[in-house]
Amino acid sequence: MRLRKLGQGQSLMFVAPPEVHQSIKDITGKNDGDIDGYDVVAWSLEQSCLRIERSQPLRVLQGLSHHQRQKTMASFAKQYPDLVDVANETDATKGCISAFREKEEQRLTDLYAPASLKTSTVPCFVESSQEDPDPTVKELLAKWRGVDVSISEGASMHAEHEREVAHEVEQETQIQRPPRVKALERNVDILLRQFVRTGSNAAFQHFTRAYDVISHTSANNPTAAKLFDHLKMTTDFARTVDRPQSGYYDSYLRPTNWILTSKQDTKPADLLLVSQYEVNQLFGELYANSARVKLHSYKPRVTKSMCAADLAPPGLTYPSVVGWQSLTSRLRRELHLFAGQLYFNSFEEYRELLADMVTAKPAIQAEQVLKFIKAWVAIRRKGQNFLPTHIGQIVSKRTIKEGAFD
């Protein structure tokens, strides 16, 4: 690590656990307030020297083992000059292989018995090298004799024991974004401007149906046409990009955040989904024609702790929620399902959705309805696991108890 201009505008702080702090005090002989950076460096050097000293027996053993293998290979090559001829002779190679192979198995007595009961704590090739005339071997043996017995026994690394290792799997998250597709030019539909100015319900017949958007996704199912009878959307909301190579618009759907309703009727019969761009462009007109149309802000409830956009907490009244109360429960259920909401606001809402799937539409098979809901919500949530949620329980054919809504 490079420390540039240390002491000239930069400072260095050492943080150590209590045992290291005590070790520094033992080595330097100083009190707490007298320790400085020089003492930390001195302690680091001291630890490095101790580590080198403790690893010296390992270095000696590695040197003796290398010399023994080198000597065995030279002897084998001298005895068999042409190694190709002896490649298939098992007896000729057994001696050489056994010399290279270290003894791994050990008796329990050698591993765990007291030192007084062990047969020998000296590696076999240390004993076999005693009569070797090689000066390097003699030097290594001299170092071995000079090593502390307790250190040499603890550093007998020639036979590695099996250790329990906590394997750590390195994981790196890779975000797979959808392929690049040319975005369509943004514009405000003329029909939308007329609807904002007049609030006429007749204009709803000319907007895009919700099923027309679903039919261009992988969740396409004729069942969807009857689940979203009262949802319409503008062209800018429905169309976002040119046709993708896969043919599906799963990754290019707009979030459902802005809804327009007409004020001609006390109970609106349809909902119009608009884009953020259209809201920004028509915000002044929406404010001027607030007596004819109403703009609702919406966000699907995707966590259990999240407040519902169309429901105020008990005992409270929010101005943003008042407009939602004019909508029928059927309209709100269609909106929740299209937006990918994962949690019901009440047990009654859950039972009403079940009635829509089974009782109200006996011609539609329940299996097809569940299959579509599972595929559509998976698209809306973009891979998020939703099986533990209310919607996940429904598509898994599990009954939700009333206590789950408390």
Phi, psi and chi 1 to 4 in degrees:
 res  aa     phi    psi   chi1   chi2   chi3   chi4
   1 MET       -  130.6 -177.3  176.3   63.7      -
   2 ARG   -96.4  130.1  -57.8  178.0   64.9 -180.0
   3 LEU  -115.4   94.2  -59.3  174.5      -      -
   4 ARG   -85.3  136.8  -64.1 -179.6  176.3  178.5
   5 LYS    55.1   39.5  -65.0 -174.9  177.6 -179.1
   6 LEU   -68.2  129.3 -173.2   62.0      -      -
   7 GLY    90.7   -6.8      -      -      -      -
   8 GLN  -120.9   65.3  -59.7  179.2   10.6      -
   9 GLY   104.3  -12.0      -      -      -      -
  10 GLN  -125.0  151.6  -63.2 -169.7   33.5      -
  11 SER  -131.7  163.4   59.5      -      -      -
  12 LEU  -129.8  129.6 -178.9   63.9      -      -
  13 MET  -116.1  133.6  176.1 -177.9  -69.0      -
  14 PHE  -102.3  128.1  -63.4   97.6      -      -
  15 VAL  -120.0  125.1 -179.4      -      -      -
  16 ALA  -137.8  148.7      -      -      -      -
  17 PRO   -69.3  166.0   22.9  -32.0      -      -
  18 PRO   -57.4  -39.0  -24.4   33.6      -      -
  19 GLU   -67.2  -35.4   57.8  -89.2   15.5      -
  20 VAL   -70.4  -40.1  174.2      -      -      -
  21 HIS   -60.4  -41.3 -179.9   70.4      -      -
  22 GLN   -67.5  -36.8 -176.6   60.8   41.0      -
  23 SER   -64.5  -38.1  178.3      -      -      -
  24 ILE   -64.8  -40.8  -64.1  175.1      -      -
  25 LYS   -65.2  -37.6  -69.4  169.1   57.1  178.4
  26 ASP   -66.6  -38.2  -64.7  -20.4      -      -
  27 ILE   -74.8  -43.1  -68.3  176.3      -      -
  28 THR   -87.2  -23.0   59.0      -      -      -
  29 GLY    72.5   22.8      -      -      -      -
  30 LYS  -105.4  164.6  -66.1 -177.2  177.9 -179.6
  31 ASN   -87.2  178.7  -62.4  -36.4      -      -
  32 ASP   -60.5  -45.3  -66.7  -20.4      -      -
  33 GLY   -75.4  -12.6      -      -      -      -
  34 ASP   -96.0   -6.5  -60.5  -28.8      -      -
  35 ILE   -76.0  133.9  -63.5  177.3      -      -
  36 ASP  -131.9 -171.1   53.1   20.1      -      -
  37 GLY   -64.2  -33.2      -      -      -      -
  38 TYR   -63.5  -36.3  -67.7  100.5      -      -
  39 ASP   -67.7  -36.1  -61.2  -38.5      -      -
  40 VAL   -66.2  -41.6  176.4      -      -      -
  41 VAL   -65.2  -40.6  173.8      -      -      -
  42 ALA   -62.9  -40.1      -      -      -      -
  43 TRP   -64.7  -39.5  175.8   84.0      -      -
  44 SER   -63.1  -42.7  -58.9      -      -      -
  45 LEU   -65.3  -38.6  -64.8  175.0      -      -
  46 GLU   -63.0  -42.4  178.9   70.8   18.6      -
  47 GLN   -65.9  -36.1  -62.9  -59.2  -46.9      -
  48 SER   -64.4  -41.9  -60.5      -      -      -
  49 CYS   -65.0  -41.7  -65.9      -      -      -
  50 LEU   -64.1  -36.7  -69.4  175.3      -      -
  51 ARG   -66.6  -41.3 -173.8  176.0 -176.8   84.8
  52 ILE   -64.4  -39.4  -66.6  173.4      -      -
  53 GLU   -65.9  -40.4 -176.9  179.6   -8.8      -
  54 ARG   -69.8  -29.1  -66.4 -167.2 -175.3  101.6
  55 SER   -87.3   -1.3   63.9      -      -      -
  56 GLN   -61.1  -43.4 -172.6  175.1    4.2      -
  57 PRO   -58.3  -35.9  -24.5   34.3      -      -
  58 LEU   -64.7  -40.9  175.3   60.8      -      -
  59 ARG   -64.5  -38.8  -56.5  -70.4  179.1  -97.6
  60 VAL   -64.4  -44.9  172.8      -      -      -
  61 LEU   -63.0  -40.4  -66.1  179.8      -      -
  62 GLN   -64.3  -39.5  -70.9  176.8  -18.1      -
  63 GLY   -65.7  -44.0      -      -      -      -
  64 LEU   -65.4  -40.3  -67.1  175.4      -      -
  65 SER   -63.9  -41.8  177.6      -      -      -
  66 HIS   -63.5  -41.8  172.1   73.6      -      -
  67 HIS   -65.4  -39.3  177.0   77.3      -      -
  68 GLN   -66.2  -40.9 -176.4 -179.7   14.9      -
  69 ARG   -68.6  -39.6  -65.4  176.3 -178.0  179.0
  70 GLN   -63.6  -40.3 -168.1  176.7   36.7      -
  71 LYS   -66.2  -41.1 -177.2  179.0  178.1 -179.4
  72 THR   -64.5  -41.7  -58.0      -      -      -
  73 MET   -66.1  -38.9 -170.0   61.2 -167.7      -
  74 ALA   -65.7  -39.8      -      -      -      -
  75 SER   -66.8  -40.2  175.1      -      -      -
  76 PHE   -67.3  -41.9 -175.4   80.7      -      -
  77 ALA   -65.2  -33.2      -      -      -      -
  78 LYS   -71.0  -36.3 -175.7  177.8 -180.0 -179.5
  79 GLN   -75.9  -33.5 -174.4  177.0   -0.6      -
  80 TYR  -127.6   86.7  -58.2   97.3      -      -
  81 PRO   -61.6  -39.6  -19.4   31.9      -      -
  82 ASP   -97.1   98.8 -167.0   -7.3      -      -
  83 LEU   -68.7  -21.1  -62.6  179.0      -      -
  84 VAL   -66.9  -34.3  178.5      -      -      -
  85 ASP   -70.2  -27.0  -63.9  -21.1      -      -
  86 VAL  -103.1    8.3  -61.6      -      -      -
  87 ALA   -63.7  -33.6      -      -      -      -
  88 ASN   -98.6    2.4  -62.0  -35.8      -      -
  89 GLU   -93.8  108.0  -63.5 -176.6   15.0      -
  90 THR   -66.9  -41.8  -52.5      -      -      -
  91 ASP   -64.1  -34.5  -64.9  -22.5      -      -
  92 ALA   -69.7  -28.7      -      -      -      -
  93 THR   -96.7  -13.6   57.4      -      -      -
  94 LYS   -61.8  -42.4  -84.2 -174.2  177.5 -179.5
  95 GLY   -62.4  -41.7      -      -      -      -
  96 CYS   -67.8  -41.0 -178.5      -      -      -
  97 ILE   -66.4  -42.6  -66.7  176.1      -      -
  98 SER   -65.2  -29.9   60.9      -      -      -
  99 ALA   -71.2  -33.2      -      -      -      -
 100 PHE   -81.0  -28.6  -83.2   86.4      -      -
 101 ARG   -84.2  125.6 -176.2  178.6  -62.7  161.0
 102 GLU   -85.3  152.7  -65.9 -175.2    8.2      -
 103 LYS   -77.5  118.5 -177.7 -178.3  177.4 -178.1
 104 GLU   -99.2  -39.6  -64.5 -177.3   -4.8      -
 105 GLU   -73.7  143.9   67.2  -82.5    2.7      -
 106 GLN  -138.3  151.4  -65.7 -170.4   39.1      -
 107 ARG   -75.6  157.0  -62.2  179.0  -57.9  173.9
 108 LEU   -62.7  -31.4  -67.3  176.9      -      -
 109 THR   -63.8  -41.1  -54.2      -      -      -
 110 ASP   -69.1  -26.8  -64.4  -26.5      -      -
 111 LEU   -85.6  -45.5  -71.0  173.9      -      -
 112 TYR  -119.8   -6.0  -55.6  110.0      -      -
 113 ALA   -74.6  157.9      -      -      -      -
 114 PRO   -59.0  157.1  -22.8   32.7      -      -
 115 ALA   -60.0  -30.6      -      -      -      -
 116 SER   -69.9  -21.2   58.8      -      -      -
 117 LEU   -98.7   -9.4  -60.2  179.7      -      -
 118 LYS   -74.9  143.6  -67.5 -177.2  179.3  180.0
 119 THR   -68.5  -47.6   54.9      -      -      -
 120 SER  -162.5  138.9  175.9      -      -      -
 121 THR  -106.8    3.9   59.0      -      -      -
 122 VAL   -95.4  128.5 -179.5      -      -      -
 123 PRO   -56.3  150.3  -23.8   32.9      -      -
 124 CYS   -63.5  -38.4   57.0      -      -      -
 125 PHE   -76.7  -11.4   49.9   81.5      -      -
 126 VAL   -72.7  -42.4  173.6      -      -      -
 127 GLU   -67.2  -40.9  -63.3  179.3  -11.6      -
 128 SER   -70.2  -15.2   60.9      -      -      -
 129 SER   -94.6    2.5  -58.6      -      -      -
 130 GLN   -63.0  -36.2  -63.4  -67.3  -25.4      -
 131 GLU   -95.4    8.1  -55.6  -61.7  -28.2      -
 132 ASP   -75.3  129.3 -163.1  -51.6      -      -
 133 PRO   -81.7   -6.0   29.0  -33.1      -      -
 134 ASP   -61.3  130.0 -170.7  -84.1      -      -
 135 PRO   -64.1  -32.5   19.8  -31.0      -      -
 136 THR   -65.9  -39.7  -56.4      -      -      -
 137 VAL   -66.6  -40.5  174.1      -      -      -
 138 LYS   -62.8  -38.7  -69.1 -177.3  177.4 -178.6
 139 GLU   -65.5  -41.5 -177.4 -179.8   -5.1      -
 140 LEU   -65.6  -39.2  -68.7  174.1      -      -
 141 LEU   -66.7  -35.2  -70.2  174.5      -      -
 142 ALA   -64.8  -39.4      -      -      -      -
 143 LYS   -67.3  -36.0  -70.1 -176.6  178.6  180.0
 144 TRP   -64.2  -39.7  176.8  -96.3      -      -
 145 ARG   -69.8  -28.4  -61.9 -173.0 -167.2   98.0
 146 GLY   -83.0   -5.6      -      -      -      -
 147 VAL   -82.6  144.8  173.0      -      -      -
 148 ASP   -59.7  136.9 -172.4    0.6      -      -
 149 VAL   -60.6  -41.5  177.5      -      -      -
 150 SER   -64.8  -36.4   60.3      -      -      -
 151 ILE   -71.8  -42.4  -62.9  178.7      -      -
 152 SER   -65.5  -36.7   62.8      -      -      -
 153 GLU   -68.7  -38.8  -69.8 -179.4   -2.6      -
 154 GLY   -72.9  -20.6      -      -      -      -
 155 ALA  -103.6   23.3      -      -      -      -
 156 SER   -75.3   81.1 -177.2      -      -      -
 157 MET   -93.3    2.5  -57.1  -67.3  -70.2      -
 158 HIS   -69.9  -22.7   67.1  -69.2      -      -
 159 ALA  -118.4  101.3      -      -      -      -
 160 GLU   -79.7  130.7  -64.8 -173.7    9.9      -
 161 HIS   -87.6  150.7  -56.0  158.1      -      -
 162 GLU   -69.4  132.8  -69.3 -175.2    0.6      -
 163 ARG  -121.5  146.7  -65.4  177.1  -61.3  173.3
 164 GLU   -81.3  117.7 -177.0  179.4   -7.2      -
 165 VAL  -110.9  131.2 -179.9      -      -      -
 166 ALA   -83.8  103.5      -      -      -      -
 167 HIS   -74.0  129.2  -63.4  -78.4      -      -
 168 GLU  -108.2  123.6  -64.1 -177.0    2.4      -
 169 VAL   -94.5  118.3 -179.9      -      -      -
 170 GLU   -81.2  123.1 -177.9  177.9   -4.6      -
 171 GLN  -118.5  135.3  -63.7 -178.9  -13.4      -
 172 GLU  -127.3  120.2 -178.0  177.3   -8.7      -
 173 THR   -74.1  128.6  -56.7      -      -      -
 174 GLN  -118.5  116.5  -65.4 -177.4   -9.0      -
 175 ILE   -82.2  118.6  -58.7  176.3      -      -
 176 GLN   -96.4   99.3  -64.1 -176.1   -7.2      -
 177 ARG   -83.1  153.8  -57.6 -171.9 -176.7  -80.0
 178 PRO   -65.1  154.4   22.0  -32.2      -      -
 179 PRO   -59.2  150.0  -20.9   31.2      -      -
 180 ARG   -68.5  131.0  -71.3 -176.7  175.3  -88.8
 181 VAL  -133.1  144.4 -176.9      -      -      -
 182 LYS   -65.3  125.9 -177.6 -179.6  178.4 -178.6
 183 ALA   -76.9  145.0      -      -      -      -
 184 LEU   -80.3  153.8  -63.1  178.6      -      -
 185 GLU   -68.9  135.4 -175.0  178.0   -6.3      -
 186 ARG   -81.8  138.9  -49.8  -64.5  -63.0  -87.7
 187 ASN  -159.2  158.7   57.3   75.8      -      -
 188 VAL   -98.5  125.0  178.6      -      -      -
 189 ASP   -66.5  141.4 -162.6  -24.3      -      -
 190 ILE   -63.3  -36.3  -61.9  177.7      -      -
 191 LEU   -62.3  -33.8  -67.9  174.4      -      -
 192 LEU   -68.2  -41.4  177.4   60.0      -      -
 193 ARG   -61.0  -41.7  -68.2 -175.0 -178.6  -86.3
 194 GLN   -64.4  -40.3  -65.4  177.0   -5.3      -
 195 PHE   -65.2  -39.8  173.4   71.6      -      -
 196 VAL   -64.1  -35.7  170.8      -      -      -
 197 ARG   -79.4  -31.6  -67.0  166.9 -176.0  168.3
 198 THR  -108.2  -32.3   62.1      -      -      -
 199 GLY    68.8   21.5      -      -      -      -
 200 SER   -74.7  131.8  173.0      -      -      -
 201 ASN   -69.0  -21.8  -72.2  -33.6      -      -
 202 ALA   -64.5  -24.3      -      -      -      -
 203 ALA   -69.5  -19.6      -      -      -      -
 204 PHE   -63.0  -26.7  -86.8   93.6      -      -
 205 GLN   -66.5  -19.0  -54.8  -59.8  -35.9      -
 206 HIS   -98.0   -6.3  -56.6  -75.0      -      -
 207 PHE   -85.6  165.1  -70.1  110.9      -      -
 208 THR   -72.2  137.5  -54.6      -      -      -
 209 ARG   -77.2  154.7  -61.1 -179.1  -54.7  162.1
 210 ALA   -63.8  -35.8      -      -      -      -
 211 TYR   -66.1  -28.3  176.9   67.7      -      -
 212 ASP   -63.7  -29.9  -65.9  -24.1      -      -
 213 VAL   -78.4  -42.9  173.9      -      -      -
 214 ILE   -64.8  -32.4  -62.8  173.0      -      -
 215 SER   -66.4  -15.5   61.7      -      -      -
 216 HIS  -100.7   19.1  -68.9   88.9      -      -
 217 THR  -119.1  170.7   65.5      -      -      -
 218 SER   -71.0  -11.4   59.1      -      -      -
 219 ALA   -90.4   10.9      -      -      -      -
 220 ASN   -53.2  125.2 -178.6   25.4      -      -
 221 ASN  -156.5  131.3 -167.5  -46.6      -      -
 222 PRO   -55.4  -22.0  -24.0   33.5      -      -
 223 THR   -59.1  -34.1  -57.0      -      -      -
 224 ALA   -63.8  -27.8      -      -      -      -
 225 ALA   -62.7  -31.1      -      -      -      -
 226 LYS   -94.9  -11.3  -61.9 -177.6  179.2 -178.9
 227 LEU   -85.0  -19.1  -71.5  176.5      -      -
 228 PHE  -128.1   55.4  -54.9  104.8      -      -
 229 ASP   -68.5  -25.8  -70.9  -24.5      -      -
 230 HIS  -113.9   18.5  -55.7   87.1      -      -
 231 LEU  -109.4  126.7  -71.9 -172.9      -      -
 232 LYS  -126.0  162.3  -61.6  -64.7  179.8   65.5
 233 MET  -150.4  156.6   53.8 -162.1   65.1      -
 234 THR   -79.2  166.7   61.3      -      -      -
 235 THR   -65.5  -38.6  -56.7      -      -      -
 236 ASP   -66.9  -32.8 -171.8   71.7      -      -
 237 PHE   -73.3  -39.9 -178.8   91.8      -      -
 238 ALA   -76.9  -37.1      -      -      -      -
 239 ARG  -110.2  124.3  -61.1 -171.2   60.8 -166.1
 240 THR  -116.5  -42.8   56.6      -      -      -
 241 VAL  -137.5  169.6  -64.4      -      -      -
 242 ASP   -64.1  166.4  -76.8  -21.7      -      -
 243 ARG   -60.8  121.1 -177.0  177.4  178.3   84.2
 244 PRO   -66.8  164.0  -16.8   30.2      -      -
 245 GLN   -63.7  -33.9 -172.8  175.1    2.8      -
 246 SER   -74.3  -18.9   63.1      -      -      -
 247 GLY    88.6   -8.2      -      -      -      -
 248 TYR  -109.3  143.4  -64.4  130.8      -      -
 249 TYR  -102.6   26.5  -70.5   80.4      -      -
 250 ASP   -54.6  -42.3  -64.2   11.4      -      -
 251 SER   -91.0    4.9  -57.9      -      -      -
 252 TYR  -126.2   26.3  -51.2   96.4      -      -
 253 LEU   -86.6  144.4  -60.5  176.7      -      -
 254 ARG   -81.0  147.4  -64.6 -163.5 -168.1  -80.0
 255 PRO   -71.1  151.4   25.5  -33.5      -      -
 256 THR   -92.9  102.5  -54.4      -      -      -
 257 ASN  -127.9  -20.1  -63.9  126.8      -      -
 258 TRP  -132.4  130.0  -59.4   99.5      -      -
 259 ILE  -132.3  139.0  -62.7   95.9      -      -
 260 LEU  -112.7  140.0  -79.6  177.0      -      -
 261 THR  -132.9  154.9   56.7      -      -      -
 262 SER   -88.8  146.4  174.0      -      -      -
 263 LYS  -100.0   11.6  -73.8 -171.9  174.4 -178.4
 264 GLN   -66.6  -35.9  -78.0 -169.4  -10.6      -
 265 ASP  -109.4  150.5  -58.9  -33.4      -      -
 266 THR   -63.9  -40.3  -53.7      -      -      -
 267 LYS  -114.9  101.8  -66.3  -74.3 -174.6 -179.5
 268 PRO   -57.7  143.2  -23.2   33.6      -      -
 269 ALA   -96.2  -17.1      -      -      -      -
 270 ASP  -141.4  159.6  -62.4  -76.9      -      -
 271 LEU  -118.6  141.6  -60.5 -180.0      -      -
 272 LEU  -115.9  118.2  179.1   62.4      -      -
 273 LEU   -90.0  128.2  -81.8   58.5      -      -
 274 VAL  -124.8  162.9  -64.2      -      -      -
 275 SER   -91.0  166.3   65.5      -      -      -
 276 GLN   -63.7  -36.9  176.8   69.2   57.1      -
 277 TYR   -61.0  -43.9  173.6   80.4      -      -
 278 GLU   -66.9  -36.9  -67.8  169.7  -37.1      -
 279 VAL   -63.9  -42.2  173.4      -      -      -
 280 ASN   -63.9  -41.2  -69.1  -21.9      -      -
 281 GLN   -71.4  -32.8  -65.1  -64.2  -42.4      -
 282 LEU  -107.5   16.6  -60.3  176.0      -      -
 283 PHE   -61.8  -41.4 -169.1   79.3      -      -
 284 GLY   -63.4  -42.6      -      -      -      -
 285 GLU   -68.8  -36.3  -64.7 -174.9   40.2      -
 286 LEU   -62.8  -39.3  -71.4  169.5      -      -
 287 TYR   -69.0  -40.1 -179.2   78.5      -      -
 288 ALA   -70.0  -29.2      -      -      -      -
 289 ASN  -109.4   32.8  -63.5  -81.0      -      -
 290 SER   -65.2  -14.9   58.2      -      -      -
 291 ALA   -80.1  -14.1      -      -      -      -
 292 ARG  -107.3  -35.7  -60.9  179.7  177.4   86.9
 293 VAL  -131.5  157.9  -67.2      -      -      -
 294 LYS  -128.7  134.4 -177.0  171.5 -177.8   59.5
 295 LEU  -100.2  126.4  177.0   65.5      -      -
 296 HIS  -110.4  131.9  -54.0  -97.3      -      -
 297 SER   -91.4  140.3   62.9      -      -      -
 298 TYR  -144.4  148.3  175.0   79.4      -      -
 299 LYS  -150.1  125.7 -167.9  171.8 -175.3 -179.9
 300 PRO   -65.7  146.8   23.8  -32.8      -      -
 301 ARG   -84.4  105.0 -172.7 -179.3  172.9 -156.6
 302 VAL  -107.7   -6.8  -65.2      -      -      -
 303 THR  -129.2  153.1   61.5      -      -      -
 304 LYS   -67.9  -31.4 -164.9  170.5 -175.6  178.6
 305 SER   -82.2   -6.2   59.2      -      -      -
 306 MET   -76.6  137.5 -173.8  176.1  176.6      -
 307 CYS   -74.4  142.0  -64.4      -      -      -
 308 ALA   -75.1  139.5      -      -      -      -
 309 ALA   -71.0  -26.9      -      -      -      -
 310 ASP  -106.6   15.2   59.2  -28.4      -      -
 311 LEU  -144.1  124.7 -172.9   65.8      -      -
 312 ALA   -86.9  150.7      -      -      -      -
 313 PRO   -59.9  154.1  -21.1   31.8      -      -
 314 PRO   -56.9  131.9  -23.3   33.1      -      -
 315 GLY    86.0   -2.6      -      -      -      -
 316 LEU  -120.6  156.0  -61.8  177.8      -      -
 317 THR  -132.0  116.8  -58.1      -      -      -
 318 TYR  -103.6  135.4  -68.0  161.7      -      -
 319 PRO   -58.4  -34.1  -23.4   33.1      -      -
 320 SER   -70.3  -19.1   59.4      -      -      -
 321 VAL   -92.7  -21.3  178.8      -      -      -
 322 VAL   -59.0  -42.0  173.7      -      -      -
 323 GLY   -63.1  -30.7      -      -      -      -
 324 TRP   -69.5  -26.9  -71.0  105.5      -      -
 325 GLN   -67.7  -19.7  -54.3  -53.6  -42.6      -
 326 SER   -78.4  -10.4   62.6      -      -      -
 327 LEU   -89.4  144.1  -55.1 -179.5      -      -
 328 THR   -70.4  157.9   62.7      -      -      -
 329 SER   -63.7  -29.9   57.3      -      -      -
 330 ARG   -64.7  -43.4  172.7   59.9 -171.9  -83.9
 331 LEU   -62.0  -43.4  -82.9  178.9      -      -
 332 ARG   -67.2  -36.3  -77.9 -176.3  -81.2  177.4
 333 ARG   -65.2  -40.9  -73.7 -161.2  -54.2  -84.2
 334 GLU   -62.7  -42.4  -69.6 -173.1   13.5      -
 335 LEU   -64.0  -45.4  176.6   62.0      -      -
 336 HIS   -59.7  -44.0  -65.0  -26.5      -      -
 337 LEU   -68.6  -40.4 -174.4   57.1      -      -
 338 PHE   -67.2  -38.0 -177.1   83.3      -      -
 339 ALA   -76.6  -14.2      -      -      -      -
 340 GLY    88.0   32.8      -      -      -      -
 341 GLN   -68.7  140.2  179.3  158.7  -59.8      -
 342 LEU  -103.1  -17.4  -59.4 -179.5      -      -
 343 TYR  -127.1  139.0  -69.6   90.2      -      -
 344 PHE   -81.4  153.0  -62.3  106.8      -      -
 345 ASN   -83.6  -21.1  -62.5  -28.9      -      -
 346 SER  -157.5  165.4   63.4      -      -      -
 347 PHE   -67.5  -33.9 -176.5   67.0      -      -
 348 GLU   -64.3  -39.5  -70.8   72.5   20.2      -
 349 GLU   -63.8  -36.8 -174.6  176.9  -31.7      -
 350 TYR   -63.7  -44.7  159.5   66.1      -      -
 351 ARG   -68.6  -33.7  -63.3 -173.4   62.3  179.9
 352 GLU   -67.2  -37.2  -71.1  171.7   -4.2      -
 353 LEU   -66.1  -40.3  178.4   59.9      -      -
 354 LEU   -61.8  -38.8  -65.9 -178.6      -      -
 355 ALA   -65.3  -38.1      -      -      -      -
 356 ASP   -62.7  -37.2  -74.3  -15.0      -      -
 357 MET   -77.5  -32.9  -66.8 -168.9  -62.4      -
 358 VAL  -113.8  -61.9 -177.9      -      -      -
 359 THR   -72.3  -48.2  -52.5      -      -      -
 360 ALA   -70.1  -23.0      -      -      -      -
 361 LYS  -131.8   75.2  -63.1  179.6  175.2   62.8
 362 PRO   -65.7  -21.8   23.1  -32.6      -      -
 363 ALA   -74.5  -18.4      -      -      -      -
 364 ILE   -92.2  126.7  -59.4  176.9      -      -
 365 GLN   -70.1  134.9  -62.1  -65.6  -31.7      -
 366 ALA   -61.7  -33.1      -      -      -      -
 367 GLU   -63.0  -40.4  -70.6  -70.8  -21.1      -
 368 GLN   -67.4  -37.6  -68.5  -64.8  -36.4      -
 369 VAL   -64.1  -47.1  176.9      -      -      -
 370 LEU   -64.6  -38.4  -66.5  176.9      -      -
 371 LYS   -62.8  -42.5 -177.9  179.0  178.8 -179.2
 372 PHE   -66.8  -45.7  163.1   73.1      -      -
 373 ILE   -59.7  -42.3  -67.1  177.3      -      -
 374 LYS   -62.4  -44.4 -176.2  176.3 -178.3  179.5
 375 ALA   -69.1  -40.3      -      -      -      -
 376 TRP   -69.2  -44.7  176.4 -110.9      -      -
 377 VAL   -65.2  -35.5  174.5      -      -      -
 378 ALA   -62.0  -37.1      -      -      -      -
 379 ILE   -68.4  -44.1  -67.4  173.8      -      -
 380 ARG   -65.0  -35.9  -87.4  -52.0 -158.8  179.2
 381 ARG   -90.2   -1.3  -60.0  -84.7   55.8   87.6
 382 LYS    53.4   50.9  -61.0 -175.2 -178.3  -61.5
 383 GLY    90.6   -6.0      -      -      -      -
 384 GLN   -68.0  136.8  175.5 -173.3   -9.8      -
 385 ASN   -71.6  121.4  179.8   27.6      -      -
 386 PHE  -121.7   10.2   61.6   91.9      -      -
 387 LEU   -62.6  -34.7  -66.1 -178.1      -      -
 388 PRO   -74.0   -6.7  -15.7   30.8      -      -
 389 THR   -84.9  178.2   65.3      -      -      -
 390 HIS   -61.7  -45.8  -67.8  164.8      -      -
 391 ILE   -64.3  -38.0  -68.8  -65.1      -      -
 392 GLY   -63.0  -37.2      -      -      -      -
 393 GLN   -65.8  -36.4  -62.5  -64.6  -48.5      -
 394 ILE   -67.2  -48.9  -72.2 -177.8      -      -
 395 VAL   -68.6  -19.8  -60.7      -      -      -
 396 SER   -88.7    5.6  -59.5      -      -      -
 397 LYS    62.5   41.0  -57.4  177.6 -176.6  178.1
 398 ARG  -113.1  143.4  -64.0  179.4 -179.6  178.4
 399 THR   -83.7  135.0  -56.7      -      -      -
 400 ILE   -97.1  124.8  -54.1  177.3      -      -
 401 LYS   -80.7  157.0  -62.1 -178.5  178.8 -179.7
 402 GLU   -63.3  -29.7 -171.1  171.7    0.8      -
 403 GLY   -67.0  -15.6      -      -      -      -
 404 ALA   -73.2   -8.5      -      -      -      -
 405 PHE  -103.4    5.9  -62.3   89.3      -      -
 406 ASP   -73.9      -  -64.2  -22.6      -      -
